[in-house]
Amino acid sequence: MTTAEESAAAAVEPAGRGRLLRVLGVVFGMAVTVGITVGMGILRTPGEVAAHLPNVWLFMGVWLAGGVYALFGAVSVAELGTMLPRSGGFYVFVRRALGEYPGFVVGWSDWLSTCGTAAAVALVMGEYAGVLAPSLSGRSREVAAAVTVGFALLQWRGVRWGGRSQELTSLLKALAFAALIAACFAWGGRGDFGAAPPAPPPLPEGLGLLTAFVLALQGVIYTYDGWYSTVYFGEEVRDPARSVPRAMVGSVVLVIAVYLLFNAALLGVLPLGRLAGEKLAAGAAAEAVFGPVGATVIGVVAVLSLLASVNGNMLAAPRVVYAMSRDRLFWRGAARVNTGGTPTVSLALSTAAALLLIFYGGTFQRLLASLAFFFVTDLALVFLSVFVLRRREPGAGRPYRAWGYPATTALALAGSVAFLAGAVWADTANSLYALRLLALSLPVYLVVRRLRGGAG
């Protein structure tokens, strides 16, 4: 952050309250990205993708295509992350480029979806914990809540504690995946399926093949979601001009490598006909390699993987509320930061939201489904922000400029728009519900502006 930007940030800090600490590095940026991105998606999605594209080359090609989309997105968003090195994620960029109201909508939808993701991941982890420890069976909500609160308390001590825990859990995740991939390559093809594997379904032709590729790509892009996580911590990263692009691009390249290796390992263990449609492809592969203990193996991999995801989302969510509060688009008390650099009030609010979704998630299922619509919309607005700021502020400092601009950013934007159209077509009811929520945000925003004006 430049001197002028630091002064502007300090000017909006509530008097007598702490400030975020610039203590995180490239390793943390990569850890939080890998921790949030690599989760249950890669354990489940390969079976769905193989069902759409039952051809080895197309199956691997769509995973590479999704990785290229994430890479183009990373090089574009990294430009914004170095131009506006403030914590808060997408909200910061959209507010600067498109104005307060779009920023308000993006901030709230991003915060809710991040809290919802933390809750959903914690619940899945609780289910796997019940498989590994029968005494915890049927207590997935209690386990999920305990893990969420435990990470929140750890983060409360300070950003260094949160950062170190993220690095540790992401390292454990990486080691678990590396061990599973190595085992699949080492013992692939030795599984006893008891019968000849089923033949893969026929490959669609013509327009059907294009539709199948688009549907498969949607699932793959969801699995890559999280590649942008470093920008939530922009003003907490040391030397953001160098660290942000290195962490973003480096972590995306690492995730692409993990996904390609993991899917190649699955193909080495499971015939394509069996992989197609498998609800938990990783579990089937573990069973083929390890036999009866395969369920335990995949349970350990899942728990280690999901721990990092819960912690990463619980680190990111408070930064969004903190940034909005600092800009007076939310209660200013949420901008309070303790001496350890943790936005404590925002953390408490985010933890409370996650706990509500854990215990009363059934009530909010439609809300959570509609947030997928906002997720894609938010990404499209962020890519649009790159174009807007390039045109409106050509002389602004950009320590890192998007590689391949405007082509890479345009392709990322086009991919997001196409993905959004596909989401509307596939789930029209929840998309319309999301649009109604979007309309409701306008009067809420106007009330916030009135209260802010009344407060001086």
N, C-alpha and C positions, 0 to 999 in steps of 0.2 A: 504494500500500500504506500502510495506517495505521501509526502508530508502534508499536502493539501487535503488528501483523502483522510489521513489520520486525524487532522484537525476537525474536519467535518464530522467524522464519527464521534470524536470526543465531545463535540458541541451538542450532540443529541443524547449523550449518556446522562441518565438521571444523576443529579448531584449526590455524592456520598456513596455511590455504588461502585462495585468493582468493574473490571474490564476483562475481556477475553485475553488469554495469554498466548503469545506466539511461541509455542514450544513443540509443535508437531513437525514431523519431517516426511521425506519421501516414503520411508518404510511404513509409516502410519497411513499415508494416503493410499498406498497399494493394499495394505491390510484391510482397511475399511471397505475398499472397493471389492476386493476378492471375498471378504467376509459377507458382504450384503448380496453380491451377485451369485456366487456359487452356493446354491442351497438345494431345496427339494426339487426345484425345476429340472435340474440335470439328472436327478434320480428317476423322475417320472416321465418327462417329456419325450425321450428317445423312442418309446413305444408308440406314441401318438404320431410322431414324425414318420416313423417307418411304415405305419399304416397308410399314411397319405402318399408316401414315396417309396414303394417297395423295390428300390433299386439301389445298390451299394453306392454308386457314384453320385446319384441324385441325393441320396440320404446324407452323405458326407458333404456334398456341395452346398446344401441348404444351411448346414451348420457353419460352413465357411462364409456364406453370404450374410448370415446374421452377424457374424463377427466383423465383417467389413462394414456393415451398417453401424455397429457399435463403435468401430474405430473412426469412421468419418464423423460420428457424433462427438467422440472424445476430442478430436483435434479442433472441432468447431467450438465446443463449450469451453475448452481450455483457453481459448482466446478471451472469452468473457471472464473466466476465472482469474486471469492475470490482469485484465483491464479493470475489473471491479473486485479486488481481493477482499471481500467482506463475507463473513459467515452468514448463512441463510439459504443457500441453494438457489433454485430457479427463481424464487420470489425476487431476489436482488436484481437479477438481470432483466426480468420482464417489467418490473416497476421502472427501472431506468429507461428502458427502450420504449415501452408502450403506455406507461402512465400508472397512476395509483390504483385505479379500479381493476385493470387486468392483473396488476401485481397482487392486489388483495385476493382476487379469485384464485390465482395460482398458489399463493401462500397458504390459504386455508385448505384447498384441495390436496396440496402436497403434504401438509401437516397431517391431515386426517388419514390419507392413504399410507403414510409412513408409520403412524401409530397402528393402523389396521394391519399392516404387514408384520410389524413386530408381534402383535397379538396372534395373528394366524400362524406365524412361524413357531411361536412359543407353544401353541396348542399342539401342533404336529410333533414338536419335540417331546411334549408331555406324553403323547401317545406312544412314541418309541421308547421313552423311559419306562412305561408300563410293560412293554415287551421284555426289556432287559431286566427289570426288577419287578417280579409279580406282585410284590406288596404295594406297588404304585399303580397297578392296573385299575382302571376306572377313576383315576384321580388326575386326569390330564389337565384339568383346569387349575387345580391346586398347584401342580408342578409348574405349569406355565406361569402362574402368578408369582410363585416363589422365585423363579429364574428372573422374571422381569423386575421384581422388586430388588433382588440381589444385585443385578447389574446397575440399577438406579442408585442404590446405596454406594456402590463402588465408584460410580461416576460422580456422586455428590462430593466425594473427597477431593476431587480435582480432575482437570483434563488430563494430567499426566497418568493418573490411575486408569481413567477410561481408555486412553491411548494404548497403554501397556497391555491392558486386558484384551483390547482388540487385536494387537499384534500377536499375543499368545494364542488366543482362540483361532485366529486365522492360520497361524503356523500349524496348530494341531489339525485343522481342517485340511490343509495342504498335504500334510504327512499321511492322513487317513486316505485321501483320494489317491496319492501316489502309491500307497501300499495296495489299494484295491486294483488300480490300473496294472501295476506290476504283476499281481497275482493272476489277473485275467490273461495277460500276455504269456506268463510262464506256464499256466495250466489250462489255457484255452483249448477247447475241443475235446476235453476229457470228461465232460459232464455226461451222465447217463440219464437220458430223458425217457427211457423205458419204451420208446417207440420211435418210428421215423418222424423227424420234425415235419410240421405242416408246410405245405408249399406256400410261398408268399402270395398275397393277393395280386391279381393282374394289374399292371401299370396302366393308368389312364392314358388316353391319347387326345391330341388336339386341345380344345378348350378345357377339357376335363383335366388334362395334365397341368395346364396353367393354373387352374383353380386349386388343384391339389398342392402345387408348389406354394401358392399364396397362403393357403391354410397352414401348411407346414411351417412356412416362414413366420407366421404370426406366433406360433408356439415357441419357435426358436428365439424370436426377439424378446418375448416375455422372459425366457430363460436367461437372456443377457441383461435383463433389467438390473440396474444398479451400477452400471459402468461410470456414471457421473458423480459418484458419491463424494469424491474429494472436494468438490466445490462447496459443500455444506460447511466446510471448515476454513474458508479462504483466509480470514484474518488470524487464524491460529496456526497456520503453516509457516515455518521459517522460509524466508526467501521465496515467496510465492511465484515470482517471475520464472524461477527455474524449477521449483519443486512441484507446482501444480501440473504443468504439462508432462513432466517426467512421470509423476505418479499416475496420471490419468492414462496416458498412452502405454506406459509400461504395464499397468495392471490389465488393460484390455488385451494387450498382446499375450499376457500370461493366461488370462481366462480363455482366449481362443485356443491356445495350446492345450490347456487342460480339457476343454470340451472336445477337441478333435481327437486327442489321445484316448479320452474316456469312451467316446463312441466307437473308435476303432477297436478298443479292447472289448466292448460289448459285442461287436460283430465277430470277434475272434472266439467268443464263448457261445453266443446264441445264434442259431441259424436265423436268417432274415425273416423267415416265415413265422418263427416263434417270437422274435422281437416285435414284429408288427402287432400293435394293439395291446402289448403288455403294459398293464397299469403301473407296475413298479419294475422297470427294466433292470435297474441296478440290483434289486432283490433277487430277480430270476437269475442274473449272472452270478451273484454270490452263492446262490443255492447250487448252481451247476458246478462251481469251482470248489466250494467248501462243504457241500453236502448238507446234512441236517443242521450244522452250525451256521449255515449261510444267513439265516434270519438274524442271528446274534451279530454277525459281522456287519451286515448292512445297518442294523440298529445302532451299533457303535459309530459307524461312519455318519449316519444321519444325525445323531445327537451332537457329535463334535462339529459337524457342519452347521447345524442350526444354532448352536451357542453363539458362534461368531455373527450370525445374521441378526439374532435378537439384540446383541450388544451394539452392533453397528447401526441398526435402525433406531435404537434408543439413544444413541449419540447424535444422530442426525436430526431427529424430530424436534428437540428443544431449540436447535439453532434457528429453525424457521419461525417459531413463535417469538424468540428473542429478537430476531431482525425486524419483524413486524411491530413488535412493541417499541423498539428503539425508534422506528419511523412513525410512531403514534398512530398505527393502524390496529392497535390492540391495547389493552390495559398496560400502562407504563410500568407497573410493578413487575411485570414479567421480564423486564430487562435487568433485573437484579442479578449480579454475578458475585460469587463468593471469592475468597482469596485464592482458591485453587483454580480459578478460571472457569468454573461451572455455572451456567445460567440456571440457578437452583429453582426459581419459581417456574420457569419454562419446563424444566425437567420434571417437577412435581405434576404439572398439568399434563404433560405427555404421558407420564406413568399412569396417572389416573385414567386418561382416555384409553390407554392400552388395556388396563384392568377391566374397565367397563366392557370393552369389546371381547375380552376373554370370557367373562362371566355371563354376558348378555348378548353374545354375538348373533344368536338366532334372530333377535329383534332387529339387528342392523344388517342382515344379509343383503338386502336390496341396496342399502347405502353403500356397502363395500363393493358390490358388483358394479354400481354406477361409478365408483372411483376409478375403475379401469378406464372408463371413458375420459376422465379428467387426466389420468396419467399420460395418455397419448396426446391429449390436447396441450398439456403443459410442455411436453417435449417439442411439439410443433411451434409453440409460441417462443420457446427458447431459441430454436434455430432461426425463426423469423427475426428475433432480436439481434442476431449477428448481422443480418443484412441491414436492419434499421440503424444500428449504431455505426456501422461502416459508412453509411450514407450521411447520417446526421452529424456524426462526430468524427470526421476523417482525421482530425489532428490529435485526437485523444491518445494518450500513451497506451501502447499495446506491446508489452514486453515479449509476448508470443503471438504470432499471427497464424491463423488457421492454415495448415498445409493444404494446398490444392484449391483454396478459395477462388472463385465461388462454386466450383463444381462439387467439391466434397460436401459443403454445407447444403447446396441445393439438392443433392441426392439424399442427404439425411432428412431434409425437410419433406421431400417428395415421399420418402419411405414412411414418415410419420403420418402424412396426410392419407396415403393409401391404406396404412394400418388403421387409421381412424375410420375411414370409409368402410373397411372390412368389419370393424367392431360394431358400427351402426347397423350394417346389414345382418351380421350374425346375431346381434342381441338388441333388436330395435326397442324393446320395452324398456330395458334399463338405460339405453341411450337417451330415450325421451325423458325418463325420470331424471337423468343427469342434467338435461337441458332445463327442466323445471327447477332443479336445485340452483342452476346457474342464474336463472331469472330471479330466484329468491335472494340471491346474494346482493343484488342491487339495492333493495331497501335496507338491508343490513349495513351495507357500506355507507349509505347516506346517513344512517343513524350514527355510525362511528364518526363520520365527518362532523356531524352536528355536535356530538359530545366533545370532540377534539376542539372545535371552535369555541364551545362554551367554556372549556378549560383554559382558554387563552392561547 
